[in-house]
Amino acid sequence: MEKFTVPGETQLVTRRAGILESEVHQNETAFQTALSAAVGLVDLAFPAQPPPRLPEPWWGNHAKHDTSVRRFTVHFSDEMITDLRHRIHNRRNLTHALHNAGNTYGSHAGYLAHFLDHWADGYDFAAREDWLNSFPQSITNIQELISTTCISGLDIHFIHVRPPNPRKKVVPILLLHGFPVTAFEYVHVIQNLMEERDDCDFVFEIVVPNLPGYGYSEATSKPGLALYQMGIIMKNLMLRLGKQQFYIHAGDVGHVVGDAIATLFPESSGIPY
């Protein structure tokens, strides 16, 4: 079939498309201008307020006052290892896993049995203890109540790695773990963070705490310890170590804790990632 073209049709369509595009751009510009003006009016009517200073309650259960930073070493006692192996060897038979179900309905029985047998008979506790203790660790009591009777805060365990011979600016960074792991999930990246790089004018001083109730950190003795309150505890830990300002890296629930620090104490913290 022969195709006929109306003279000037192409030019007319192109011109109309250009006019339409121009009108859309003008409308977008007008909308952005109006939106900016509205936001400005809201800011004037409701100026930003600094974050509230929340109370810092005690969470411990001991009558003591101790602000010292105490060296901590991991120790797997013979009694602990013997008891653990006894309980694993004398465990009840695991329920058979469903065919082709993987871990859909819980841990696969065969996979779990493999790990249990390894922990009971193949795990080198001494070697693991030495490796964990190659990272400097401490414990300190945070957020005690001082009144007529002193009630402790929580003993917070943390890894603290300082650059040995810094030739550049030292930048403190707080690494916060998530659930259900502990501070030791970061030991594989600490060495990388400690390396001085030619393209950076700073080196890191690394603080990796266990959140309350995780690992070797003490759990609360009363209900109500929310994630933002863990953030207050972590901020006070950094103050105990003399860090007025610091950066934050966090994952999982630790990110919520880090976000609380950045929100409640913007003068202290960097942006959590």
matplotlib code that plots the C-alpha trace (Angstrom):
import matplotlib.pyplot as plt

x = [0.0, 1.4, 1.9, 0.9, 2.2, 0.4, 2.8, 4.2, 2.8, 6.2, 7.1, 3.7, 4.0, 7.5, 6.5, 3.6, 5.8, 8.3, 5.5, 4.1, 7.6, 8.1, 4.8, 5.6, 8.9, 7.3, 4.7, 7.4, 9.4, 6.3, 5.5, 9.0, 8.9, 5.6, 6.8, 9.9, 7.9, 5.5, 8.4, 9.9, 6.7, 6.4, 10.0, 9.2, 6.0, 7.5, 11.3, 13.4, 13.9, 17.0, 16.5, 15.2, 17.6, 16.2, 16.7, 19.6, 18.3, 20.3, 19.9, 22.1, 21.4, 24.5, 25.4, 28.7, 30.3, 33.1, 34.0, 37.2, 37.9, 39.0, 41.0, 39.0, 40.1, 38.0, 38.5, 37.0, 37.4, 37.8, 34.6, 32.7, 34.0, 33.3, 29.8, 29.1, 30.4, 28.4, 25.1, 25.7, 26.6, 23.5, 21.1, 17.7, 17.4, 16.6, 13.4, 14.0, 13.8, 11.2, 12.4, 13.6, 12.6, 16.0, 15.7, 12.2, 10.7, 13.6, 17.2, 17.7, 18.3, 21.1, 22.9, 22.5, 23.7, 26.9, 27.6, 26.8, 29.2, 31.9, 31.4, 31.5, 34.5, 36.2, 36.2, 39.5, 38.5, 42.1, 43.0, 39.7, 40.4, 43.9, 42.5, 39.7, 42.2, 44.4, 42.0, 42.3, 39.1, 37.8, 34.7, 33.4, 30.2, 28.0, 25.2, 25.1, 22.7, 24.5, 22.2, 22.0, 22.6, 24.7, 23.2, 25.3, 24.8, 25.6, 29.0, 29.6, 32.2, 34.0, 36.9, 39.1, 41.8, 44.1, 46.5, 49.9, 52.0, 49.7, 51.3, 47.9, 44.8, 43.1, 39.4, 37.3, 34.6, 31.9, 30.9, 27.6, 26.5, 23.0, 20.9, 21.7, 25.5, 28.0, 30.8, 33.1, 31.4, 33.6, 37.0, 37.4, 37.3, 39.2, 42.6, 41.5, 40.3, 43.5, 45.7, 47.0, 46.1, 47.9, 44.7, 43.4, 44.7, 43.4, 43.4, 40.7, 40.6, 38.0, 35.5, 33.3, 30.9, 28.5, 25.0, 23.5, 22.6, 24.8, 28.1, 30.0, 27.9, 25.6, 21.8, 19.4, 17.9, 14.5, 12.2, 12.1, 15.5, 14.6, 17.0, 17.2, 18.2, 21.0, 22.1, 22.4, 24.5, 26.7, 27.2, 28.2, 30.6, 32.4, 32.5, 34.0, 36.8, 37.3, 35.6, 33.5, 32.9, 33.0, 31.7, 29.2, 28.9, 26.1, 23.9, 20.5, 19.2, 22.5, 21.6, 18.6, 20.9, 23.3, 20.5, 19.3, 22.8, 22.9, 19.4, 19.7, 23.4, 24.1, 27.0, 28.8, 28.2, 28.8, 26.1, 25.3, 25.6]
y = [0.0, 3.4, 5.8, 9.4, 12.2, 15.5, 18.4, 20.0, 17.2, 16.2, 19.8, 20.4, 17.3, 18.2, 21.7, 20.6, 18.1, 20.9, 23.1, 20.2, 19.5, 23.2, 23.4, 20.3, 21.8, 25.0, 23.2, 21.2, 24.4, 26.1, 23.1, 22.9, 26.6, 26.3, 23.3, 25.1, 28.1, 25.9, 24.1, 27.4, 28.6, 25.4, 25.9, 29.5, 28.5, 25.4, 26.0, 22.9, 22.0, 20.3, 16.6, 16.2, 15.2, 11.9, 10.5, 8.0, 5.4, 2.6, -0.9, -2.9, -4.9, -4.4, -2.1, -0.7, 2.3, 1.5, 3.7, 1.9, 0.3, -3.3, -5.6, -8.7, -12.0, -14.8, -18.0, -21.4, -23.4, -27.2, -27.4, -25.4, -27.5, -30.8, -29.8, -28.6, -31.8, -33.9, -32.0, -32.3, -36.1, -36.7, -34.7, -36.0, -37.4, -34.7, -34.8, -35.9, -33.0, -33.0, -34.1, -31.2, -28.7, -27.3, -24.9, -23.8, -25.2, -24.6, -25.8, -29.0, -31.9, -33.4, -30.0, -29.2, -32.6, -32.1, -28.8, -30.4, -33.3, -30.8, -28.7, -31.8, -33.6, -31.4, -27.8, -26.5, -24.3, -23.5, -22.2, -20.2, -18.7, -17.6, -16.1, -14.1, -12.8, -11.5, -8.5, -6.2, -6.3, -4.5, -4.2, -1.1, -0.3, 2.3, 4.4, 3.8, 5.5, 7.5, 8.4, 7.3, 3.8, 3.4, 1.0, -0.1, 0.3, -2.5, -4.1, -3.5, -5.6, -4.2, -4.6, -1.6, -1.4, 1.7, 2.4, 1.4, 4.2, 6.6, 9.1, 10.5, 11.9, 9.3, 9.0, 7.0, 4.7, 2.8, -0.5, -1.9, -5.5, -6.8, -9.9, -12.6, -12.1, -10.4, -7.9, -10.7, -10.6, -7.5, -9.2, -10.1, -6.5, -4.8, -5.5, -4.0, -0.9, -0.6, -0.5, 2.9, 3.8, 6.2, 7.7, 8.6, 11.2, 9.4, 6.1, 4.5, 3.8, 1.1, 0.4, -2.6, -3.2, -6.0, -4.6, -5.2, -8.9, -10.0, -11.8, -10.8, -7.6, -7.7, -8.0, -5.5, -6.4, -4.7, -4.3, -1.3, -1.2, -0.1, 0.3, 4.0, 3.6, 1.2, 4.1, 6.3, 3.6, 3.3, 7.1, 7.0, 4.2, 6.4, 9.3, 6.9, 6.3, 10.0, 10.2, 13.3, 12.8, 9.6, 7.9, 4.9, 1.8, -0.5, -3.3, -4.9, -3.8, -2.1, 0.4, 1.4, 1.9, 3.9, 6.0, 6.9, 8.1, 10.3, 11.7, 12.3, 13.4, 15.0, 16.9, 13.6, 11.2, 10.8, 9.4, 5.7, 3.4]
z = [0.0, -0.9, 2.0, 1.6, 3.8, 4.3, 3.5, 6.6, 8.9, 10.3, 11.1, 12.8, 15.0, 16.0, 16.9, 19.0, 20.9, 21.6, 22.9, 25.1, 26.5, 27.3, 29.1, 31.2, 32.2, 33.2, 35.3, 37.0, 37.8, 39.1, 41.3, 42.7, 43.5, 45.2, 47.2, 48.3, 49.4, 51.4, 53.1, 54.0, 55.5, 57.6, 58.8, 59.8, 61.6, 63.3, 63.7, 64.3, 67.9, 69.3, 70.3, 73.9, 76.6, 77.8, 81.3, 81.7, 84.1, 85.7, 84.4, 86.7, 89.9, 92.1, 94.9, 93.5, 91.9, 89.5, 86.5, 85.8, 82.4, 83.2, 80.8, 79.7, 78.4, 77.0, 78.9, 78.2, 81.4, 81.4, 83.5, 80.9, 78.0, 79.8, 80.6, 77.1, 75.5, 78.0, 77.2, 73.4, 73.6, 75.7, 73.7, 72.6, 69.0, 66.6, 64.6, 61.0, 58.5, 55.8, 52.3, 50.1, 52.7, 53.6, 56.5, 55.6, 58.8, 61.1, 61.2, 59.1, 61.5, 59.5, 59.1, 62.8, 63.9, 61.9, 63.8, 67.2, 66.6, 65.5, 68.7, 70.9, 69.3, 66.7, 68.0, 69.1, 72.1, 73.0, 69.6, 69.4, 72.8, 71.8, 68.5, 70.3, 72.8, 70.1, 70.0, 73.0, 75.1, 78.1, 80.3, 82.1, 84.0, 82.3, 83.6, 87.4, 89.8, 92.5, 95.4, 99.0, 97.7, 94.6, 92.1, 89.2, 85.5, 83.1, 82.5, 78.8, 77.0, 74.0, 71.7, 71.5, 68.9, 68.7, 65.8, 67.1, 65.6, 63.9, 61.5, 60.5, 62.2, 64.4, 63.8, 66.3, 64.9, 66.8, 65.2, 66.3, 65.7, 65.0, 66.0, 66.7, 66.5, 68.8, 68.5, 67.3, 63.9, 63.2, 63.9, 60.3, 59.2, 62.0, 60.4, 57.1, 58.9, 60.8, 57.7, 56.7, 53.1, 50.9, 49.7, 53.2, 55.6, 58.7, 60.5, 62.6, 66.3, 66.6, 69.4, 69.0, 72.0, 72.7, 73.1, 76.5, 76.9, 74.0, 74.3, 77.5, 78.1, 81.1, 80.5, 82.1, 85.5, 84.7, 81.8, 79.5, 77.9, 74.4, 71.5, 71.8, 75.4, 74.3, 72.1, 75.2, 76.9, 73.8, 73.7, 77.4, 76.7, 74.1, 76.6, 79.1, 76.6, 76.0, 72.6, 72.3, 68.6, 66.6, 63.5, 63.5, 61.4, 62.3, 60.9, 61.7, 65.1, 65.7, 63.0, 65.1, 68.0, 65.9, 64.4, 67.9, 68.8, 65.7, 66.3, 70.1, 70.1, 66.7, 68.2, 69.0, 66.2, 62.5, 60.2, 60.9, 57.8]

ax = plt.figure().add_subplot(projection="3d")
ax.plot(x, y, z, "-o")
ax.set_aspect("equal")
plt.show()
